[in-house]
Amino acid sequence: MNEPTKEIQREFWGLCGFNWWEVAEAWCFGKDEVSRELPPITLDNLFEYAVPKLTKYRLENDWSEIEKHFAYVEIKEKSGQRMR
């Protein structure tokens, strides 16, 4: 599987709660986390940002919707090894 495109990464992190703030030209997460770059898609970042969002989302929706959104995301460990 190839690396996800920038567009897919933006969509993925957007679903996890990151928002682009035009005024600051930065990504915002929550009330006090701001960064010019999106985090890399690693296991650590998935557990920090995606899993809590998925848990909340799962309570409000069915799994088929979740699978559709995250079908093309490639997960890597910090070492760069592919997980799937």
N, C-alpha and C positions, 0 to 999 in steps of 0.2 A: 504494500500500500504506500502511496506517495504521501509526502508531507501535505497537510491541509493548506489550502490557499489562504492568503490574507483575508479574503472575503469570508471564507468558512470560519476562520479563527475569530473574526469580529462578530459573526453571527453567534458562534458558540459562547464566547465570553459575554455577549449581550444577553443571551438566555440565562446566564449565570448571575446577572445583575450589574454588569459593567455598562456604563453609559458614557458616550462621547460628549464632552463639554466644550463647545465651540469657543467660548470666551477665553478659557485657559489653554485651549488646544491640548487637552489631556483627557485620559480615561479616569472616571470616578467610580468608586465602589463604596457604597454606604455613605456615611456622612463625612468621613475624614480620611479616606484613602484615595490619593490622586497620583497618577503616574502617566508619563508621556508614552509608555509602551505597555502593551498588554502582557500579562505573564505568560511564560511558555506553558504548553500543555504537558504537565508532568503529574505524576501520582500525588506528590505533595500538594500541588495547586488544585488538583481535582478534589482532594479531600477537604481542602480549606474553603474553596468557593463553590464547586459544582455539587458535591454531595448534599450539603444543607439545602441548596436550591431544589435539587431533585427530590429530596425527601418532602419538602413543602409542596412541590408541584405534584408529586405522586398522590398526596392526600386529596388534591383537588381535581385530578385527571386520571385517565387510565394509562397503562404502560405503553400501549401502541403509539400514543402521541409522543411520549418521551423517546422511544426508540427511533421514531421518524426524525426528530430533531438532532439526535446524536449519532446517527448511523455512519457518518463519514469522518468522525473524529478519531485520530490516531493517538493513542496514549503511549508515552515513553517514561521510563524511569529516569532518574537524574543521570545515570550512566549513558543514556541515549539508546538503551536497548528497547526494542518495540515490545509492547505488551499484547497487542493483537494485530 
